[in-house]
Amino acid sequence: MSERPSRAVITDPDPMPETSADRNDHRAAAGDSYSEIMSFGQQRLWVLDKLLPDRSVYNTPTVQRLIGRLDVAALETSIGEILNRHDVLRTRFVVIDGEPRQLVAPPEPLRLQIDDLSALSADMREGEARQLAEAFCRVPFDLERGPLFIARLLRLGADQHWLLLNMHHIVTDHWSSSIFSRELAAVYEAFDRGLPSPLRLSAWLMRDIRSMAQATTGLAKPSIFLTRMETESNSTVTVPSRIGHETPTAPSKCSRNP
């Protein structure tokens, strides 16, 4: 019998370099759960988004190389679990009665877009993957229509994948991305083994942080940044050791400077 391939482990990715018209009032769509006022930081980014012609300037993309056996269904479910836990990642930003507000959509199952490059030669696979990653990091976000979080999976071989993630800065920052990665690593580790999610939501902490954000000038809404998520056993999320030590070099053209 052939030996089972090593199991892919999700670890903290390296960030890809950052990339470089008013509408009519919108009402909450039928599918939106609820609306909230924007934090001061979100209002600032919302105004800047209206003024800047390049709508990808505040993208925060990351890329992760996964080496080993990958359970795509577990990965999809794991990312969906993180989206369900953090309402800010299901938020879009609109004007209601002349006031900018954030609308939070209800949780929905996530289906990854998968690009299978495995039929290409080794040299062509790497080049094609980099081109797709470069285009992905430049995808413009529409704050009013959403979504403001997108994910894509590149399959270079049976045991080699690139996971691409991209969020608008209005819903994340560098610290938030690290929290996302740690939670995703912990949840995928559990789901891949057929176990329940090891994370649980600290609802009282979420309420306290939301109140603090609205009362403090200049503090962005920290639904994902400041929340310390607890595990069922303790307050530490353990990141599994890496399988595959290399992260793809970011495409050179993904620059924030215009």
Protein Blocks (a to p, Z undefined) as FASTA:
>chain_A
ZZddddddddddddddddehidddddddfklmbdcdddfklmmmmmmmmmpmblklmgcc
dddddedjddfklmmmmmmmmmmmmmmlmcccddeehiacdddddddddddddddfklpc
fklmmmmmmmmmmmmmmoccdfklopabdcddddfbfkbccddddddfklgcfklmmmmm
mmmmmmmmmmmnopacfbdcdfklmmmmmmmmmmpghiacfklmmpccddfkbmcdcddd
dehjadcdddfklcfbZZ
